[in-house]
């Protein structure tokens, strides 16, 4: 698998509106897009830091994985997303061969027009890892 860069950092928040002043007014980050990803039960807002994006993740349902993460004491960084050059399908196959536990067996649509798949944190040093391609 060839990783070219960190694509984005996913940050779980209870309310995007409540945290946006910190990211924009204090850190001076450029907001460029919001969207709701219905099948993931999440609202996202994207900000830019150079070539890397910050994805704010707000749950849209009590049974959202983001809400569960927040309810279990999680806050802040939820996942790290890497851009893969050789494709998400190929990266998943390689990870599977190496015994990495897959959350997604095949790529699926994600926010910001990406094709994505997640690797389980129990086999990735405790880090929820997302693989992405445009």
C-alpha positions in Angstrom: 0.0 0.0 0.0 1.3 3.4 -0.9 0.2 6.3 1.3 0.8 9.7 -0.1 -0.3 11.9 2.8 -2.7 12.4 5.7 -6.0 13.1 3.9 -7.8 14.4 7.0 -8.2 14.1 10.7 -11.8 13.4 11.9 -12.7 15.2 15.1 -15.9 14.2 16.9 -17.9 17.1 18.3 -21.4 17.3 19.8 -22.1 20.5 17.8 -20.2 21.9 14.8 -21.7 25.4 15.4 -20.4 25.4 19.0 -16.8 24.6 18.0 -16.5 26.5 14.7 -15.5 29.8 16.3 -12.4 28.1 17.8 -11.3 26.6 14.5 -12.1 29.7 12.4 -11.6 32.7 14.8 -8.8 31.4 17.0 -6.9 29.0 14.7 -7.8 30.9 11.5 -8.6 27.8 9.6 -10.6 28.1 6.3 -14.0 26.5 6.3 -15.0 25.3 2.9 -17.8 22.7 3.0 -20.5 21.0 5.0 -22.6 18.0 4.2 -24.7 15.3 5.8 -23.8 11.7 5.2 -27.1 9.9 5.8 -25.9 6.3 5.9 -23.2 7.2 8.5 -25.7 9.4 10.5 -23.3 12.3 10.6 -23.0 15.9 9.6 -19.5 17.0 8.6 -17.8 20.4 8.2 -14.4 20.6 6.5 -11.6 23.1 7.2 -8.2 23.3 5.5 -4.7 23.3 7.1 -2.4 23.4 4.1 -3.1 20.2 2.1 -4.6 18.4 5.1 -8.3 18.7 6.0 -10.0 18.7 9.4 -13.3 17.0 9.3 -15.6 17.9 12.2 -18.1 15.1 12.8 -21.5 15.8 14.5 -23.9 13.0 15.1 -27.3 13.3 13.5 -28.9 10.4 15.4 -28.6 8.9 18.9 -27.4 5.6 17.3 -24.7 7.3 15.2 -21.2 5.8 15.7 -20.0 9.4 16.5 -22.7 9.7 19.2 -21.6 6.4 20.7 -18.0 7.5 20.6 -18.9 10.8 22.4 -21.1 8.9 24.9 -18.2 6.6 25.8 -16.1 9.5 26.8 -14.5 10.0 23.5 -13.9 13.5 22.3 -11.5 15.1 20.0 -9.7 13.0 17.4 -11.9 10.2 16.2 -9.9 8.9 13.3 -6.9 9.5 11.0 -7.5 9.2 7.3 -4.8 8.4 4.8 -4.9 8.9 1.1 -3.8 5.7 -0.7 -2.4 5.9 -4.2 -3.0 2.3 -5.2 -6.7 2.3 -4.4 -8.8 1.5 -1.4 -9.8 -2.0 -2.7 -6.1 -2.9 -3.1 -5.2 -1.5 0.3 -8.0 -3.4 2.0 -6.8 -6.7 0.3 -3.3 -6.1 1.5 -4.4 -5.3 5.0 -6.6 -8.4 5.1 -3.6 -10.5 4.0 -1.6 -9.1 6.8 -4.2 -10.0 9.4 -5.6 -6.5 9.9 -9.2 -6.5 11.1 -11.4 -4.7 8.5 -14.5 -2.7 9.4 -15.3 -2.3 5.7 -14.8 -5.3 3.4 -15.2 -3.0 0.4 -14.9 0.7 -0.3 -18.0 2.9 0.2 -18.9 6.5 -0.4 -17.8 9.0 2.2 -17.9 12.7 2.7 -16.2 15.2 0.3 -16.7 12.8 -2.6 -14.2 10.2 -1.4 -14.2 6.4 -1.6 -13.4 5.2 1.9 -12.9 2.2 4.1 -12.1 1.8 7.8 -9.6 -0.5 9.6 -10.5 -1.6 13.1 -8.6 0.0 16.0 -8.1 -3.3 17.7 -5.6 -4.2 15.0 -4.2 -0.7 14.2 -2.5 0.3 17.5 -5.8 1.7 18.9 -6.2 4.2 16.1 -9.3 4.1 14.0 -7.8 4.3 10.5 -9.6 5.4 7.3 -8.2 4.7 3.9 -9.3 7.2 1.2 -9.1 7.8 -2.5 -10.7 10.5 -4.7 
